[in-house]
């Protein structure tokens, strides 16, 4: 008879507290950027387009920052989708509005 030690088959080798992927955080950051971009148009109308005509590089630089913020918050909150979405939207809208306020002088 062979000396065999029975082992339990593990379907998932990862610890349960580790998030599975950073993709949802990146997607949430990307969507938060586009929502933050739409807010000045909703509040100030089409005249905002002339303001963005001269300042677009600053706002475009917020796109990768928003994605990284979404990924970081997703990792910190361990993939909890609701709280990640809420926190990412708040932070990205705050950063977008802060940049808009500094550039417009309001």
ABEGO torsion letter per residue (X at the ends): XBBBBBBBBBABABBAABBABAAAAAAAAAAAAAAAAAAAAAAAEAAAAAAAAAAAAAAAAAAAAAAAAAAAAAAAAGGBAAAAAAAAAAAAAAAAAAAAAAAAGX
